[in-house]
Amino acid sequence: MFPRWLAGIVSWRSVVVLTALASILQLTNLVLTWQLKQKGLATKEEIQIPGSGGQSQYSQPSKRHDLYLGQKVSDDNQLTLTRIARWGVLDGSGGYRVAVGAVRGATGQQREGVTLVTQCSLQLLHKIPSLVKSWQGVVSVAVFAVGNEVVTAVQAIHQLCRCHPEVHQNVTFSLVHPLGSPPDSHPHVIPSSTSNTHLKTASRLNPDQSLTAVDPCNQQQSDQLAWRNYEYEGIQYPNNLLRNTARKAATTPFIFVVDVDMTPSQGLHQAFSTFASEEGITGISSERKQGDKTVWVVPAYEIREDAKTPTNKDELLLMKERGDARPFYQELCLKCQKFTDYPAWERGGGSIKPGNEGLHTLYEVLWRDPWEPFYVAPASVPPYDERFRQYGFNRISQVCELHVAGYKFLVLDSAFVVHRGFKTQASLHPGKDAEQEHNRLLFRQFKVELKAKYPESSRRCY
């Protein structure tokens, strides 16, 4: 029996009212939870970026910006979109949202060998399968997606993984997304309503062109596209931010940073891994222990659009004799590559193929302005300066810093990369000259800053 004073307070009417309120609150909670799950902002599973130890690999900004993820899609896509929403953070400028390792290859985190590091826009994702096939090792890709391209990029990534087992096995994808980009900005890419294995793509060169279906699983069809990374309307392509993002997702002691339209010579991944083991430089710790700051230069060539990709150095040299190959940037900026000393490399012999003795170094090159070689490097090399965007000085600024920091450049005897198509002025995008002039001024400032950053160094960028 209740005491009289308590029975006077708690009446049957009060019990009914409280019970009704509790039911309403419970129903409201269920509705809110369902809505959050539909938007990809809540999940029963705690999702972490692999390799991050449960924490972001970037400094967490004080103010978060919610990313619209669009309508609910397949389970794999939804899981990735949830990961991007929960763990994506802002870059140092606060203008881009970054999700490191949004989709990881099935091989997981590799602790040995070399990771090929690259970056691209959504429209160049179709180049990844052929790049992975040539490299035959782990690859880390940072993908740039504008507006509602984020949803489409995730769909395209999962489609590539389903269509190409080597992509599913070896490739880690990261996403970079500019804040404030309108969902209908050109270039505009949306999911096709007729098939979830096709993407409708509008030409960024001609916004009025009708939409055409593009199947990312159809390599022959995709190779006919002529997208370029820099042609966004009013949005800067952050190539160095993308390179750093892809580097953060790599877990091997060495990295090889190349553009997505470059093809490495066959067997380079395994050959360098063997070379590093034989030279006793199999990890970052051994490099620091020896106090030896070294990067290994891989000469770059460009071949005719319709030429067959050379499989080894002998084939490349025969193509050069026929006029089907030439040093990279020979027409656009010969001095940017000539210090590689192509004649000496071509005379030096060596070709990665069965029965060969392996990979060796031929000679050392002392850096001189404006040399910007491609090279295999320890994962500990300085990052790229993310202030450089669009065209010009984005790679040379990092090479310049390596020189000032005391690194030496050794040229490998039988390794190379090729770019399909001769680089000409006509192949460059409109606005290239203005972008290059802007970055030229930034590069002058950058060189002054290096003096303060490395006060003990006697080297300069000139």
C-alpha positions as a Markdown table, in Angstrom:
| # | Residue | x | y | z |
|---|---|---|---|---|
| 1 | Met | 0.0 | 0.0 | 0.0 |
| 2 | Phe | 1.2 | 3.5 | -1.0 |
| 3 | Pro | 1.4 | 6.1 | 1.8 |
| 4 | Arg | -1.5 | 8.5 | 1.6 |
| 5 | Trp | 0.7 | 11.4 | 0.9 |
| 6 | Leu | 2.3 | 9.6 | -2.1 |
| 7 | Ala | -1.0 | 8.3 | -3.4 |
| 8 | Gly | -2.2 | 11.9 | -3.5 |
| 9 | Ile | 0.6 | 12.9 | -5.8 |
| 10 | Val | 0.8 | 9.9 | -8.1 |
| 11 | Ser | -2.7 | 9.4 | -9.6 |
| 12 | Trp | -3.6 | 7.0 | -12.3 |
| 13 | Arg | -3.9 | 10.0 | -14.7 |
| 14 | Ser | -0.3 | 10.9 | -14.1 |
| 15 | Val | 0.8 | 7.3 | -14.9 |
| 16 | Val | -1.1 | 7.4 | -18.2 |
| 17 | Val | 0.4 | 10.7 | -19.2 |
| 18 | Leu | 4.0 | 9.7 | -18.4 |
| 19 | Thr | 3.6 | 6.4 | -20.2 |
| 20 | Ala | 2.3 | 8.3 | -23.3 |
| 21 | Leu | 5.2 | 10.7 | -23.2 |
| 22 | Ala | 7.7 | 7.9 | -23.0 |
| 23 | Ser | 6.2 | 6.2 | -26.0 |
| 24 | Ile | 6.3 | 9.4 | -28.0 |
| 25 | Leu | 10.0 | 10.0 | -27.2 |
| 26 | Gln | 10.9 | 6.4 | -28.1 |
| 27 | Leu | 9.1 | 6.7 | -31.4 |
| 28 | Thr | 10.8 | 10.0 | -32.2 |
| 29 | Asn | 14.2 | 8.5 | -31.4 |
| 30 | Leu | 13.6 | 5.6 | -33.8 |
| 31 | Val | 12.6 | 8.0 | -36.6 |
| 32 | Leu | 15.6 | 10.2 | -36.1 |
| 33 | Thr | 17.9 | 7.2 | -36.1 |
| 34 | Trp | 16.4 | 5.8 | -39.3 |
| 35 | Gln | 16.8 | 9.3 | -41.0 |
| 36 | Leu | 20.5 | 9.5 | -39.9 |
| 37 | Lys | 21.2 | 6.0 | -41.3 |
| 38 | Gln | 19.5 | 6.9 | -44.6 |
| 39 | Lys | 21.9 | 9.9 | -44.9 |
| 40 | Gly | 24.9 | 7.9 | -44.2 |
| 41 | Leu | 25.6 | 9.8 | -41.0 |
| 42 | Ala | 25.0 | 7.0 | -38.5 |
| 43 | Thr | 25.8 | 3.3 | -38.5 |
| 44 | Lys | 25.6 | 0.4 | -36.1 |
| 45 | Glu | 29.3 | -0.3 | -36.8 |
| 46 | Glu | 32.1 | 2.0 | -35.7 |
| 47 | Ile | 34.1 | 2.6 | -38.9 |
| 48 | Gln | 37.8 | 3.6 | -38.8 |
| 49 | Ile | 40.3 | 4.4 | -41.6 |
| 50 | Pro | 42.6 | 1.4 | -41.8 |
| 51 | Gly | 46.1 | 2.2 | -40.6 |
| 52 | Ser | 45.0 | 5.3 | -38.7 |
| 53 | Gly | 44.7 | 3.7 | -35.3 |
| 54 | Gly | 41.2 | 4.9 | -35.0 |
| 55 | Gln | 42.2 | 8.6 | -35.5 |
| 56 | Ser | 42.3 | 11.0 | -38.4 |
| 57 | Gln | 45.6 | 11.3 | -40.2 |
| 58 | Tyr | 45.0 | 15.0 | -40.5 |
| 59 | Ser | 44.6 | 17.6 | -37.8 |
| 60 | Gln | 40.9 | 17.8 | -36.9 |
| 61 | Pro | 39.5 | 21.3 | -37.6 |
| 62 | Ser | 37.4 | 23.1 | -35.0 |
| 63 | Lys | 34.5 | 23.4 | -37.3 |
| 64 | Arg | 33.1 | 20.5 | -39.3 |
| 65 | His | 31.3 | 20.8 | -42.6 |
| 66 | Asp | 28.6 | 18.2 | -43.3 |
| 67 | Leu | 29.0 | 16.5 | -46.7 |
| 68 | Tyr | 25.8 | 15.7 | -48.6 |
| 69 | Leu | 26.0 | 12.1 | -49.7 |
| 70 | Gly | 22.9 | 11.8 | -51.8 |
| 71 | Gln | 20.3 | 9.0 | -51.9 |
| 72 | Lys | 20.9 | 5.6 | -50.4 |
| 73 | Val | 22.8 | 3.2 | -52.8 |
| 74 | Ser | 24.1 | -0.3 | -52.5 |
| 75 | Asp | 25.6 | -1.6 | -49.2 |
| 76 | Asp | 29.2 | -1.4 | -50.3 |
| 77 | Asn | 28.7 | 2.1 | -51.6 |
| 78 | Gln | 26.8 | 3.2 | -48.5 |
| 79 | Leu | 29.5 | 1.8 | -46.2 |
| 80 | Thr | 32.2 | 3.8 | -48.1 |
| 81 | Leu | 30.0 | 7.0 | -48.1 |
| 82 | Thr | 29.5 | 6.5 | -44.3 |
| 83 | Arg | 33.3 | 6.2 | -43.8 |
| 84 | Ile | 33.8 | 9.4 | -45.8 |
| 85 | Ala | 31.1 | 11.3 | -43.8 |
| 86 | Arg | 32.4 | 10.1 | -40.4 |
| 87 | Trp | 36.1 | 10.2 | -40.9 |
| 88 | Gly | 36.7 | 12.8 | -43.6 |
| 89 | Val | 38.4 | 15.9 | -42.3 |
| 90 | Leu | 39.5 | 19.3 | -43.8 |
| 91 | Asp | 42.9 | 20.0 | -45.3 |
| 92 | Gly | 45.2 | 22.7 | -44.0 |
| 93 | Ser | 43.5 | 25.4 | -46.1 |
| 94 | Gly | 40.0 | 24.5 | -44.9 |
| 95 | Gly | 38.8 | 24.4 | -48.5 |
| 96 | Tyr | 38.8 | 20.6 | -49.2 |
| 97 | Arg | 37.4 | 17.6 | -47.4 |
| 98 | Val | 39.8 | 14.6 | -47.3 |
| 99 | Ala | 39.1 | 10.9 | -46.7 |
| 100 | Val | 42.3 | 8.9 | -46.5 |
| 101 | Gly | 41.9 | 5.2 | -47.4 |
| 102 | Ala | 38.2 | 5.3 | -48.0 |
| 103 | Val | 38.5 | 2.0 | -50.0 |
| 104 | Arg | 41.4 | -0.3 | -49.2 |
| 105 | Gly | 42.7 | -3.1 | -51.3 |
| 106 | Ala | 42.2 | -6.7 | -50.2 |
| 107 | Thr | 45.9 | -7.2 | -49.6 |
| 108 | Gly | 45.6 | -4.8 | -46.7 |
| 109 | Gln | 48.5 | -2.8 | -45.3 |
| 110 | Gln | 51.8 | -3.8 | -46.9 |
| 111 | Arg | 55.0 | -3.3 | -44.9 |
| 112 | Glu | 57.5 | -4.1 | -47.6 |
| 113 | Gly | 58.3 | -3.0 | -51.1 |
| 114 | Val | 57.1 | 0.1 | -53.1 |
| 115 | Thr | 53.7 | 1.7 | -53.4 |
| 116 | Leu | 52.9 | 3.5 | -56.7 |
| 117 | Val | 51.3 | 6.8 | -55.7 |
| 118 | Thr | 49.1 | 8.7 | -58.1 |
| 119 | Gln | 46.0 | 11.0 | -58.3 |
| 120 | Cys | 43.3 | 11.9 | -60.7 |
| 121 | Ser | 39.9 | 13.3 | -61.3 |
| 122 | Leu | 36.8 | 11.1 | -61.5 |
| 123 | Gln | 36.9 | 11.2 | -65.3 |
| 124 | Leu | 40.4 | 9.6 | -65.4 |
| 125 | Leu | 39.6 | 6.7 | -63.1 |
| 126 | His | 39.4 | 4.4 | -66.1 |
| 127 | Lys | 43.2 | 4.6 | -66.4 |
| 128 | Ile | 43.7 | 2.8 | -63.1 |
| 129 | Pro | 43.3 | -0.9 | -64.3 |
| 130 | Ser | 46.0 | -0.6 | -66.9 |
| 131 | Leu | 48.3 | 1.2 | -64.5 |
| 132 | Val | 47.8 | -1.5 | -61.9 |
| 133 | Lys | 48.4 | -4.2 | -64.5 |
| 134 | Ser | 51.8 | -2.6 | -65.5 |
| 135 | Trp | 52.9 | -2.0 | -61.9 |
| 136 | Gln | 52.0 | -5.4 | -60.5 |
| 137 | Gly | 52.1 | -4.2 | -56.9 |
| 138 | Val | 50.2 | -2.0 | -54.4 |
| 139 | Val | 48.9 | 1.3 | -55.6 |
| 140 | Ser | 47.5 | 4.3 | -53.7 |
| 141 | Val | 45.1 | 6.7 | -55.6 |
| 142 | Ala | 43.6 | 10.0 | -54.5 |
| 143 | Val | 40.5 | 10.9 | -56.4 |
| 144 | Phe | 39.2 | 14.4 | -56.8 |
| 145 | Ala | 35.4 | 14.7 | -56.9 |
| 146 | Val | 33.3 | 17.9 | -57.3 |
| 147 | Gly | 29.7 | 18.4 | -56.1 |
| 148 | Asn | 27.7 | 15.2 | -56.3 |
| 149 | Glu | 30.5 | 13.4 | -58.1 |
| 150 | Val | 31.4 | 12.0 | -54.6 |
| 151 | Val | 28.6 | 9.5 | -54.8 |
| 152 | Thr | 29.4 | 8.7 | -58.5 |
| 153 | Ala | 33.1 | 8.3 | -57.7 |
| 154 | Val | 32.4 | 5.8 | -54.9 |
| 155 | Gln | 30.1 | 3.9 | -57.3 |
| 156 | Ala | 32.8 | 3.9 | -60.0 |
| 157 | Ile | 35.5 | 2.7 | -57.6 |
| 158 | His | 33.4 | -0.3 | -56.5 |
| 159 | Gln | 32.6 | -1.1 | -60.1 |
| 160 | Leu | 36.3 | -1.1 | -61.0 |
| 161 | Cys | 37.0 | -3.4 | -58.0 |
| 162 | Arg | 34.3 | -5.8 | -59.2 |
| 163 | Cys | 35.4 | -5.7 | -62.9 |
| 164 | His | 39.2 | -5.9 | -62.3 |
| 165 | Pro | 40.4 | -8.4 | -59.6 |
| 166 | Glu | 43.9 | -6.7 | -59.6 |
| 167 | Val | 42.3 | -3.4 | -58.6 |
| 168 | His | 40.3 | -5.0 | -55.8 |
| 169 | Gln | 43.4 | -6.7 | -54.6 |
| 170 | Asn | 46.0 | -4.0 | -54.8 |
| 171 | Val | 44.5 | -0.5 | -54.9 |
| 172 | Thr | 43.7 | 1.8 | -52.0 |
| 173 | Phe | 41.4 | 4.8 | -52.9 |
| 174 | Ser | 41.2 | 8.1 | -51.1 |
| 175 | Leu | 38.8 | 10.9 | -51.8 |
| 176 | Val | 39.3 | 14.7 | -51.9 |
| 177 | His | 36.2 | 16.9 | -52.2 |
| 178 | Pro | 36.1 | 20.8 | -52.5 |
| 179 | Leu | 33.7 | 22.5 | -50.1 |
| 180 | Gly | 31.1 | 24.8 | -51.5 |
| 181 | Ser | 31.1 | 23.3 | -55.0 |
| 182 | Pro | 27.6 | 23.4 | -56.5 |
| 183 | Pro | 26.1 | 20.0 | -57.2 |
| 184 | Asp | 25.3 | 21.1 | -60.8 |
| 185 | Ser | 28.8 | 22.5 | -61.6 |
| 186 | His | 30.5 | 21.3 | -64.8 |
| 187 | Pro | 31.9 | 18.8 | -65.4 |
| 188 | His | 28.8 | 17.0 | -64.2 |
| 189 | Val | 28.6 | 13.3 | -63.6 |
| 190 | Ile | 25.5 | 11.5 | -62.4 |
| 191 | Pro | 24.5 | 7.9 | -61.9 |
| 192 | Ser | 22.6 | 6.5 | -64.9 |
| 193 | Ser | 19.0 | 5.6 | -64.2 |
| 194 | Thr | 19.1 | 2.7 | -66.7 |
| 195 | Ser | 21.9 | 0.7 | -65.3 |
| 196 | Asn | 24.1 | 0.9 | -62.1 |
| 197 | Thr | 27.1 | -0.3 | -64.2 |
| 198 | His | 27.1 | 2.7 | -66.4 |
| 199 | Leu | 27.9 | 6.3 | -65.7 |
| 200 | Lys | 26.5 | 9.3 | -67.7 |
| 201 | Thr | 29.2 | 11.8 | -68.3 |
| 202 | Ala | 28.9 | 15.3 | -69.8 |
| 203 | Ser | 31.9 | 16.7 | -71.6 |
| 204 | Arg | 33.7 | 19.4 | -69.6 |
| 205 | Leu | 34.9 | 20.9 | -72.9 |
| 206 | Asn | 31.4 | 21.3 | -74.2 |
| 207 | Pro | 28.8 | 21.6 | -71.4 |
| 208 | Asp | 26.0 | 21.5 | -74.0 |
| 209 | Gln | 27.0 | 18.1 | -75.3 |
| 210 | Ser | 24.3 | 15.5 | -74.7 |
| 211 | Leu | 25.0 | 12.9 | -72.0 |
| 212 | Thr | 26.5 | 9.6 | -73.1 |
| 213 | Ala | 26.8 | 6.3 | -71.3 |
| 214 | Val | 30.2 | 5.2 | -70.2 |
| 215 | Asp | 30.9 | 1.8 | -68.7 |
| 216 | Pro | 34.0 | 1.9 | -66.4 |
| 217 | Cys | 34.3 | -1.8 | -66.8 |
| 218 | Asn | 34.8 | -1.4 | -70.6 |
| 219 | Gln | 38.5 | -0.6 | -70.8 |
| 220 | Gln | 38.5 | -0.2 | -74.6 |
| 221 | Gln | 35.6 | 2.3 | -74.5 |
| 222 | Ser | 37.1 | 4.2 | -71.5 |
| 223 | Asp | 40.5 | 4.6 | -73.2 |
| 224 | Gln | 38.9 | 6.7 | -75.9 |
| 225 | Leu | 38.0 | 9.5 | -73.5 |
| 226 | Ala | 40.1 | 12.6 | -73.4 |
| 227 | Trp | 39.5 | 14.1 | -70.0 |
| 228 | Arg | 42.1 | 16.3 | -68.3 |
| 229 | Asn | 42.4 | 17.1 | -64.6 |
| 230 | Tyr | 42.6 | 20.9 | -64.7 |
| 231 | Glu | 39.4 | 21.9 | -66.5 |
| 232 | Tyr | 37.0 | 22.7 | -63.8 |
| 233 | Glu | 35.0 | 25.9 | -63.8 |
| 234 | Gly | 36.0 | 28.1 | -60.9 |
| 235 | Ile | 37.5 | 25.2 | -58.9 |
| 236 | Gln | 41.2 | 24.7 | -58.5 |
| 237 | Tyr | 42.6 | 21.2 | -58.9 |
| 238 | Pro | 44.7 | 20.5 | -55.8 |
| 239 | Asn | 47.3 | 18.1 | -57.3 |
| 240 | Asn | 49.8 | 18.4 | -54.4 |
| 241 | Leu | 47.1 | 17.9 | -51.8 |
| 242 | Leu | 46.0 | 14.8 | -53.7 |
| 243 | Arg | 49.6 | 13.5 | -53.9 |
| 244 | Asn | 50.0 | 13.9 | -50.1 |
| 245 | Thr | 46.6 | 12.3 | -49.5 |
| 246 | Ala | 47.6 | 9.2 | -51.5 |
| 247 | Arg | 51.0 | 9.1 | -49.8 |
| 248 | Lys | 49.3 | 9.1 | -46.4 |
| 249 | Ala | 47.4 | 5.9 | -47.4 |
| 250 | Ala | 50.6 | 4.1 | -48.4 |
| 251 | Thr | 52.2 | 1.8 | -45.8 |
| 252 | Thr | 55.3 | 0.6 | -47.6 |
| 253 | Pro | 58.9 | 1.9 | -46.9 |
| 254 | Phe | 59.2 | 3.3 | -50.4 |
| 255 | Ile | 56.9 | 5.3 | -52.7 |
| 256 | Phe | 56.9 | 6.0 | -56.5 |
| 257 | Val | 54.9 | 9.1 | -57.3 |
| 258 | Val | 53.7 | 9.3 | -60.9 |
| 259 | Asp | 50.9 | 10.9 | -62.8 |
| 260 | Val | 47.9 | 8.6 | -63.6 |
| 261 | Asp | 48.7 | 8.7 | -67.4 |
| 262 | Met | 52.3 | 7.4 | -66.9 |
| 263 | Thr | 53.1 | 3.7 | -67.4 |
| 264 | Pro | 56.0 | 2.1 | -65.6 |
| 265 | Ser | 58.3 | -0.4 | -67.3 |
| 266 | Gln | 57.3 | -4.0 | -66.7 |
| 267 | Gly | 58.8 | -5.7 | -63.7 |
| 268 | Leu | 59.8 | -2.4 | -62.1 |
| 269 | His | 58.0 | -3.1 | -58.8 |
| 270 | Gln | 59.6 | -6.4 | -58.2 |
| 271 | Ala | 63.0 | -5.3 | -59.6 |
| 272 | Phe | 63.3 | -2.4 | -57.2 |
| 273 | Ser | 62.1 | -4.5 | -54.2 |
| 274 | Thr | 64.9 | -6.9 | -55.0 |
| 275 | Phe | 67.4 | -4.1 | -55.5 |
| 276 | Ala | 66.5 | -2.5 | -52.2 |
| 277 | Ser | 66.9 | -5.8 | -50.4 |
| 278 | Glu | 70.3 | -6.5 | -52.0 |
| 279 | Glu | 71.4 | -2.9 | -51.2 |
| 280 | Gly | 70.3 | -3.2 | -47.6 |
| 281 | Ile | 67.8 | -0.3 | -47.9 |
| 282 | Thr | 64.7 | -2.3 | -47.3 |
| 283 | Gly | 63.1 | 0.1 | -44.8 |
| 284 | Ile | 63.0 | 3.7 | -43.7 |
| 285 | Ser | 64.8 | 2.9 | -40.4 |
| 286 | Ser | 67.8 | 1.6 | -42.3 |
| 287 | Glu | 67.9 | 4.8 | -44.3 |
| 288 | Arg | 67.9 | 6.9 | -41.2 |
| 289 | Lys | 70.5 | 4.7 | -39.5 |
| 290 | Gln | 72.9 | 5.0 | -42.4 |
| 291 | Gly | 72.2 | 8.8 | -42.7 |
| 292 | Asp | 71.9 | 8.3 | -46.4 |
| 293 | Lys | 69.3 | 10.5 | -48.1 |
| 294 | Thr | 68.8 | 9.0 | -51.6 |
| 295 | Val | 66.1 | 8.9 | -54.2 |
| 296 | Trp | 66.3 | 6.8 | -57.4 |
| 297 | Val | 65.5 | 8.5 | -60.6 |
| 298 | Val | 63.4 | 6.7 | -63.3 |
| 299 | Pro | 63.9 | 8.4 | -66.7 |
| 300 | Ala | 60.6 | 9.5 | -68.4 |
| 301 | Tyr | 59.7 | 9.2 | -72.1 |
| 302 | Glu | 56.7 | 10.0 | -74.2 |
| 303 | Ile | 55.5 | 7.7 | -77.0 |
| 304 | Arg | 53.2 | 8.2 | -80.0 |
| 305 | Glu | 49.5 | 7.8 | -79.3 |
| 306 | Asp | 49.1 | 4.8 | -81.5 |
| 307 | Ala | 52.5 | 3.1 | -80.5 |
| 308 | Lys | 52.7 | -0.1 | -78.5 |
| 309 | Thr | 53.9 | 0.4 | -74.9 |
| 310 | Pro | 57.6 | -0.8 | -74.6 |
| 311 | Thr | 58.1 | -3.7 | -72.2 |
| 312 | Asn | 61.8 | -3.1 | -71.6 |
| 313 | Lys | 64.6 | -0.7 | -72.3 |
| 314 | Asp | 65.7 | -2.4 | -75.5 |
| 315 | Glu | 62.2 | -2.0 | -77.0 |
| 316 | Leu | 62.1 | 1.7 | -75.8 |
| 317 | Leu | 65.4 | 2.5 | -77.5 |
| 318 | Leu | 64.3 | 0.9 | -80.8 |
| 319 | Met | 61.2 | 3.0 | -80.7 |
| 320 | Lys | 63.3 | 6.1 | -80.1 |
| 321 | Glu | 65.4 | 5.3 | -83.2 |
| 322 | Arg | 62.1 | 5.0 | -85.2 |
| 323 | Gly | 60.8 | 8.3 | -83.9 |
| 324 | Asp | 58.0 | 6.7 | -81.9 |
| 325 | Ala | 59.5 | 7.7 | -78.6 |
| 326 | Arg | 61.3 | 10.8 | -77.2 |
| 327 | Pro | 62.3 | 12.2 | -73.8 |
| 328 | Phe | 59.4 | 13.4 | -71.7 |
| 329 | Tyr | 58.5 | 17.1 | -72.2 |
| 330 | Gln | 61.0 | 17.4 | -75.1 |
| 331 | Glu | 58.9 | 20.0 | -76.8 |
| 332 | Leu | 57.3 | 21.7 | -73.9 |
| 333 | Cys | 60.2 | 22.1 | -71.4 |
| 334 | Leu | 63.3 | 20.3 | -72.4 |
| 335 | Lys | 65.3 | 21.7 | -69.6 |
| 336 | Cys | 62.8 | 20.3 | -67.1 |
| 337 | Gln | 64.1 | 16.8 | -67.9 |
| 338 | Lys | 67.4 | 17.1 | -69.7 |
| 339 | Phe | 69.5 | 16.9 | -66.6 |
| 340 | Thr | 68.5 | 13.2 | -66.4 |
| 341 | Asp | 71.2 | 13.0 | -69.1 |
| 342 | Tyr | 69.3 | 10.8 | -71.5 |
| 343 | Pro | 72.3 | 10.0 | -73.8 |
| 344 | Ala | 74.2 | 8.6 | -70.9 |
| 345 | Trp | 71.2 | 6.6 | -69.7 |
| 346 | Glu | 70.7 | 5.2 | -73.2 |
| 347 | Arg | 74.4 | 4.2 | -73.5 |
| 348 | Gly | 74.4 | 2.6 | -70.1 |
| 349 | Gly | 72.7 | -0.7 | -71.0 |
| 350 | Gly | 70.5 | -2.7 | -68.7 |
| 351 | Ser | 67.0 | -4.0 | -69.4 |
| 352 | Ile | 64.6 | -5.7 | -66.9 |
| 353 | Lys | 63.8 | -9.0 | -68.4 |
| 354 | Pro | 64.2 | -12.8 | -67.7 |
| 355 | Gly | 67.8 | -13.8 | -67.2 |
| 356 | Asn | 68.9 | -10.2 | -66.5 |
| 357 | Glu | 71.1 | -9.5 | -63.4 |
| 358 | Gly | 68.6 | -7.0 | -62.1 |
| 359 | Leu | 68.4 | -3.3 | -61.4 |
| 360 | His | 71.4 | -1.1 | -60.8 |
| 361 | Thr | 72.3 | 2.6 | -60.5 |
| 362 | Leu | 74.2 | 4.1 | -63.4 |
| 363 | Tyr | 75.3 | 7.6 | -62.2 |
| 364 | Glu | 74.4 | 10.4 | -59.8 |
| 365 | Val | 72.9 | 13.8 | -60.9 |
| 366 | Leu | 73.4 | 17.0 | -59.0 |
| 367 | Trp | 70.0 | 18.8 | -59.0 |
| 368 | Arg | 69.8 | 22.0 | -61.1 |
| 369 | Asp | 66.9 | 24.3 | -61.8 |
| 370 | Pro | 64.3 | 23.4 | -63.2 |
| 371 | Trp | 64.9 | 19.6 | -63.2 |
| 372 | Glu | 61.8 | 17.7 | -62.0 |
| 373 | Pro | 62.5 | 14.0 | -62.4 |
| 374 | Phe | 60.2 | 11.1 | -61.4 |
| 375 | Tyr | 61.8 | 8.9 | -58.8 |
| 376 | Val | 61.4 | 6.1 | -56.2 |
| 377 | Ala | 61.9 | 7.5 | -52.7 |
| 378 | Pro | 61.7 | 6.6 | -49.1 |
| 379 | Ala | 58.3 | 7.3 | -47.7 |
| 380 | Ser | 59.9 | 9.8 | -45.3 |
| 381 | Val | 60.8 | 12.3 | -48.0 |
| 382 | Pro | 59.2 | 15.8 | -47.4 |
| 383 | Pro | 55.6 | 16.2 | -48.5 |
| 384 | Tyr | 54.4 | 18.3 | -51.5 |
| 385 | Asp | 53.6 | 21.9 | -50.8 |
| 386 | Glu | 49.8 | 22.1 | -51.0 |
| 387 | Arg | 49.7 | 25.7 | -51.9 |
| 388 | Phe | 50.6 | 24.7 | -55.5 |
| 389 | Arg | 47.4 | 24.0 | -57.5 |
| 390 | Gln | 46.5 | 23.7 | -61.1 |
| 391 | Tyr | 49.4 | 23.8 | -63.6 |
| 392 | Gly | 53.1 | 24.7 | -62.9 |
| 393 | Phe | 55.8 | 24.2 | -60.3 |
| 394 | Asn | 53.8 | 21.6 | -58.2 |
| 395 | Arg | 56.4 | 18.8 | -58.6 |
| 396 | Ile | 59.6 | 20.9 | -59.0 |
| 397 | Ser | 58.9 | 22.6 | -55.7 |
| 398 | Gln | 59.2 | 19.2 | -53.9 |
| 399 | Val | 62.2 | 18.1 | -55.8 |
| 400 | Cys | 63.9 | 21.4 | -55.0 |
| 401 | Glu | 63.3 | 20.8 | -51.3 |
| 402 | Leu | 64.9 | 17.4 | -51.5 |
| 403 | His | 68.0 | 19.0 | -53.0 |
| 404 | Val | 68.1 | 21.6 | -50.2 |
| 405 | Ala | 67.5 | 19.0 | -47.6 |
| 406 | Gly | 70.6 | 17.1 | -48.7 |
| 407 | Tyr | 69.2 | 14.2 | -50.9 |
| 408 | Lys | 71.2 | 12.8 | -53.7 |
| 409 | Phe | 69.7 | 11.6 | -57.0 |
| 410 | Leu | 70.9 | 8.2 | -58.4 |
| 411 | Val | 69.6 | 7.2 | -61.9 |
| 412 | Leu | 68.5 | 3.6 | -62.3 |
| 413 | Asp | 69.9 | 1.8 | -65.3 |
| 414 | Ser | 66.9 | -0.1 | -66.8 |
| 415 | Ala | 63.8 | 1.4 | -65.2 |
| 416 | Phe | 61.6 | 4.0 | -67.0 |
| 417 | Val | 58.1 | 5.4 | -67.3 |
| 418 | Val | 56.3 | 6.4 | -70.5 |
| 419 | His | 53.5 | 8.8 | -71.3 |
| 420 | Arg | 51.2 | 7.9 | -74.1 |
| 421 | Gly | 51.0 | 10.8 | -76.6 |
| 422 | Phe | 53.6 | 13.5 | -77.4 |
| 423 | Lys | 53.2 | 16.5 | -75.2 |
| 424 | Thr | 52.6 | 19.6 | -77.3 |
| 425 | Gln | 51.3 | 23.1 | -76.7 |
| 426 | Ala | 48.0 | 22.1 | -78.3 |
| 427 | Ser | 47.6 | 19.3 | -75.7 |
| 428 | Leu | 47.5 | 21.7 | -72.8 |
| 429 | His | 44.3 | 23.2 | -71.3 |
| 430 | Pro | 43.3 | 26.8 | -71.7 |
| 431 | Gly | 44.5 | 29.0 | -68.8 |
| 432 | Lys | 47.7 | 27.1 | -68.4 |
| 433 | Asp | 49.9 | 30.2 | -68.9 |
| 434 | Ala | 48.1 | 32.3 | -66.2 |
| 435 | Glu | 48.2 | 29.4 | -63.8 |
| 436 | Gln | 51.9 | 28.9 | -64.4 |
| 437 | Glu | 52.7 | 32.6 | -63.9 |
| 438 | His | 50.8 | 32.6 | -60.6 |
| 439 | Asn | 52.7 | 29.5 | -59.4 |
| 440 | Arg | 56.0 | 31.0 | -60.6 |
| 441 | Leu | 55.6 | 33.8 | -58.1 |
| 442 | Leu | 54.7 | 31.4 | -55.4 |
| 443 | Phe | 57.8 | 29.3 | -56.2 |
| 444 | Arg | 60.0 | 32.4 | -55.6 |
| 445 | Gln | 58.4 | 32.8 | -52.1 |
| 446 | Phe | 58.8 | 29.0 | -51.6 |
| 447 | Lys | 62.6 | 29.1 | -52.3 |
| 448 | Val | 63.0 | 31.9 | -49.8 |
| 449 | Glu | 61.2 | 29.9 | -47.1 |
| 450 | Leu | 63.5 | 26.9 | -47.7 |
| 451 | Lys | 66.4 | 29.0 | -46.6 |
| 452 | Ala | 64.8 | 29.5 | -43.2 |
| 453 | Lys | 63.6 | 25.8 | -43.0 |
| 454 | Tyr | 67.1 | 24.4 | -43.7 |
| 455 | Pro | 69.5 | 27.0 | -42.2 |
| 456 | Glu | 72.3 | 24.5 | -42.0 |
| 457 | Ser | 72.2 | 23.7 | -45.8 |
| 458 | Ser | 74.5 | 25.3 | -48.2 |
| 459 | Arg | 72.3 | 24.2 | -51.2 |
| 460 | Arg | 69.9 | 26.6 | -52.9 |
| 461 | Cys | 67.2 | 26.2 | -55.6 |
| 462 | Tyr | 68.8 | 28.0 | -58.5 |
